[in-house]
Amino acid sequence: MSTNVKSASCRSCLLVALVAGAACGGGVLPGGPDSSVTPEPRDATADTAPGSADAALPDAPSDAPSDVEGDSSLLDTSVADASVADASVADTSPPSRCGPHPLRVLAGNLSSGATQTYDPGDGIRILRALAPDVALIQEFKYQGNSAAAQRAFVDAAFGSGYSFVRGTARNNSDIPNGVVSRFPIVDSGEWIDPGVTNRTFVWARIDVPGPEDLWAISVHLLTTNSADRAAEAAVLVGLVGALPAGALVVLGGDLNTNTRTEAAITTLQAAFVTSGPYPADQAGNSNTNAPRNRAYDWVLASPELEPCNVPTTLGMVSLPSGLVFDTRVFTPLTDAPPALVGDSAAASMQHMAVVRDFSLADPL
């Protein structure tokens, strides 16, 4: 997207033109997060979707118009008064993407029990307690996985007003990823994860508050080794690179990374902010696996979304960089109903939920 404005050099030229009678031509600045132009509101029907799991991704759209004429009203040199000069240097900087509207994003591989599902209820209680606006879910399995069962899970864990998309493309996605949203999902799909055969990368384009949609991506990387995870991360960077330039993107889930500096994380730096400080519990522990000694789970924001990060508050507790929620250590747990102290220690509960909060701007 782009809009037609006068460049700074043109404004200087105009001031000279008002005195010397010289003309100042028009200029075009490309739109984007780092430019000084006002982005147009996104048309929910106009954006090109990234494609289904077995479809080719489109090229990023070209935003720059081929030719734009200058504003002839500013070329009249017959009246060189202050009002004309003031108009020529009007503030054309883009509105901030950050503002008063809260957006809570959660990543959670919170299945439990002998069959590794959400049937036991431990994960459901944790999700309900944290009340995310957008949840990036792994191992999305519940009571036989029928359409009715999937809807019942979302109703129980989030609420009847939430929308969701769940992976189905590969072997019926034995341990599928999913995206659940309080806000409308206007488009969604799956991307093939070349490293596995039982799950996909699941994405959703969400009509969040503010002038732009959010692209949310739920992932579950391999447990095999760091090289395999780095290869999956490289595929994700390529897929995210095909989204509209400057898009607001959040990626999260079970990355199975042993450290914060593993190759998969350094690879994802090409598309996301991966540096700390990281979400943590009240004791400052940012590790997310069950023994709390490895950094398995992440919520990563694109450079366009990261500046809108705000502290995460749950009851009387506020943490500046987000929350790793462990029912065994969160105090007072009465601030997080209906979670129970034993939920994070449930049989086969292998991960903690990770929460980050953002604050988005008003619509244009």
N, C-alpha and C positions, 0 to 999 in steps of 0.2 A: 504494500500500500504506500501511496505517497500523496502529498498535497503540494500545491503550488504556492511558494512564498518567495519573498525577496531575500537574497543572501546578505550577510553582514557587509560584504564589500560593496554590494549594490546600494545598501542604505547609505554608506559613506559617499558613494558616487552621487546619490541623489542630493545630498546636502550641497555638494559642489555644484550640481546641475542647477539647483535653485538660484545660485548666485551667478554662475558663468553661462547658463543657458545650454549646457550640454545635456544629452539624453543618457539615461541609465537603463540598460536592458534588463529583461527578466531572467530569473534563474530557477533551477529545479534542484531541490535537495532530496535524496532518496529517504523514504521513511524507514523507521527502525528504532530500536531502543536507545541508540547512542546519537541519533540525529537531533536536530533542533526543529523538527516539524511536528505538527499535530497529527497523530494517526487517525484514520477514519475508523468508525465503529465497525466491528466485524459483522458481516452478514452471515447468519448461521447457516444459510442455504448456499452460500457462495464458495466457502472454503472447500478445497479438494481433499477428500479423506485419504489417509495413507494407504488404503487398500486392504483387502482381506488377506487371510493367511497365505493364499496361494496366488495372489495377484501382484503384478509389478507395481512398485511405488512410482508416483508421478514425480517429475522434476519440480523443484520449488518454483512457484509462480514468479514471473518477471514483473516487478512493480513500477519500473521507471517509464514514464510516458516518453514518446519519441520527440515531441516538440511542444513547447508551451510559450505563449507570448506573454510579455510583461503587462502589467496593469497600466493602461494608457492614462488613467486618471492621475497617476503620479508623475506624468511627464509634462504636465502643464506648468510652464515656468513664468506664467504671467503674474502669479501671486506667490511671493516667497515669504509666507508668514509662518509663525511658530506652529500653527495648528497642522499644517501640511507636514512639517518636519516631524512633529510628534507622531502623526499617523504612520509615517514611513518606518519608524523604529518600534512599532508596537510589539509586545512580547509574543513571539510565535513558538516558544519552547513547548514541548509536549507535556500534557498533564501527567502527573505521577501515576504510576500503576498502583501505588500503595495508598491506602486511605482507611476509612472507618469500618469496613465490612470484614468480619472475621472469617477465616477459612482454616479449619482444622483438618490436617491430613494425617492418616494413620497407616502404618504398614504392620500387617499381622499374619504370621503363620501360626495360628492358635488352635489347630486341631489337636485332639488328644484321644486317649483310649487305645484299645487293642487294634481297632480298625483305622485309626488316625483320621477321625472325622470330627465334626462339630456336634455330634449327637450327645456326648456326655454333658454339655452345657457349660463347662468351665470357660471356654473361649467366648461363648455368647455373653456370659456375664461380664467379662472383661471389655468386650466391644461396647456393650450397653453402658458401662460405667464411663468410658472415655468419650462417648458421644461425638465421633468424628463427623465432619461434613463430607469428606471423601475418604474411603477406606480402600487400600490396596491389599487384597486378600490372597493368601496362598492356601492350597489344599482345600479348596472350596467344595466340601462334600458334606451332605446332610441327608439322613433318612432315605437313602435310596436314590437321591439325586433327580427325582422327577421335577418337572416344571413347578408343580404345586409345592414340593418339598423345598426347592430353592427359594420360592417366594416366602414360604413359612420361615426359613432361616433368616432372611433379610428382615422380615417383620419382627422376629424375636430379638435379633441382635441390634437392629438400628431403628426400625419403625416402619409403619405401613406407607409412609410418604416417600420412602427412598426408592430410587431406581438402581438397576444393576445390570452388568454384563458379565457373563461367565464363559470361560474357554470351553470350546467343544471340538476344535478342528482336528486333533490328532488322537487316534485311538480313544475317542470320546473323552480325551484329556483326563486320564486316570487320576491325576492330582492337579486339577485345573486351577489357574489363577483367575482372579476376578476383580472388578472395580464396582464399588457401591457408592452412591452419591445422593446427598440430600437435595442437590440442585439437578435440573434436567440434564440428562445425557442426550445430546443432539446428534451424536454419531459414535460408532464404536466398531471394533473389529479385533482381529488377531494377526500377529506376525509369527512366522515360523521361528522357533528356537532350533537352530541346526544341531545343537548338541544333545537333544533329548527327543524321545518319541512319545512321551506321555503328558506333555503340557506345552503351552504356547506363551508368548508375550501377549498380554491382553491390554488393549488401549481403549480409552473413551475420551471424547471431546465434550466438555461439560460447560454449560452456560452458568458460570459463576458470577457473582456480583462484579460490576465493573465493565469497562468497554470491551474486554477481550475474553475469549473462552480459555479454559484450562485444558491442556492435554495431560491426562493421567495414565500412567503405564505401570502395570502390575507384573512383576517378574519373580522367577524362582530359579536361580542359577544352580549349576551342578555341584555336587559334593565331592566329585572325583579328585580334582587337583586344580591348582591355581592357573595352570596354562589353559585348561578347558574353560574356566570362568573368564579369563582374559579374552578368549576367542568369542564367547557369548557377548561380552561387553563391547567388543569391536563391532559386532553385528548391530547391537543396539545404537551405538553412536552413529552408524550409517543410516539407520532407520529414522532416528530423531533428526538427523541432518536434512531429511527430505520433508520435514514439516514446514509450515510457513515460516519465513524468516522472522526472527524476533518473537516467536510464540512463547507463551507462558507454559512451561512443562514441568511436571513433577513425576519422578520415577521412584518406585519403592518396592520393597518386598524382602524376601529371604535371599540374600546374595551369597550366603554360605562362606563369606570371607573370614579368614583366620585373623587378619590384621587390618588396620586402617590404611596400610601402604601396599597392600597386595596389588598385583598387576591389573586385576579387573578394575580397581578403583582408580589407578593412575590412567587407565584407558578411558574411563568415563569422564575424566577431567576435561576431555574435548567438548563435552556437551553439558556438564553439570558442575556445580560448585561442590567439591568433595572435601574441602578443608574444614577443620574444626573452628570453634568448639562444637562438640557433638551433643546430642540429647543424652541425658544421664538420669539416674535415680537421685534421691535426696542425699545419698552418700557419695555422689560424684562418680559412680560406676557407669560407664557408657557401654559396657559389653551386654550382649543381648541373648546369648544362648542360655540354656537352663542352668549350667553351673556358673554363669556370669563371668566367663573368662575369654570369650571371643566375640568379635564384632560381626555377627551374622546378618543383622537386619538394619535396613537403611530407609530414610526418606531423603531423596536428593532433589534439589530445585535447580532449574536452569538459571543462568546469570540474570535473566530478566525477572524471575520470580524471587530470587534469593534476597534482594534488598527489602522485600516486604515481610521478612521474618520478624516475628514478635515473640515475647516470652509465652510459655505454656503455663496456664493456670488451671489447677484442679482443686476446688475447694479453697483452702487457705494456703495451698502450696503454689509457688510460682518459680519456674525454672527458666533461665534466660535463653537456653538453646534447645529446648524441647525436653521430652520426658521419655525415659525407658521405664515402663510400668511393670513392676513386679509386686504382686499382692503380698509377698512375704516381707517386703521392706517398706512399702508405702504407708505413711503415717500422716494423719489418721485415716484408716481405710473407710471410716464412716463418711468421708468426703467423696467416696467413689462407689456409691451403691449401684447395682446390687452385687458387686464383686465380693468374693469371700477370700479369706486369708490363704486358703489352700489352693486357690485356682491356678496360680502360676507353678505350683508343685504337683499338679495333677499327673496321673500316669501318662507317659509319652508326650507331655507338654514340653516341647523342645526349644521354644522361643518366647521372648518377651515382646509385647507390643511396643512400637516406637511411634511417638506423636510429635509433630511439629505444627506450629501455628503461624499463620500469615494474616495480613490485613490488606484488603484490596480496595481500590478506589471506587468512587461513585461512577455510575454510567455517564457517558458523555451526554 
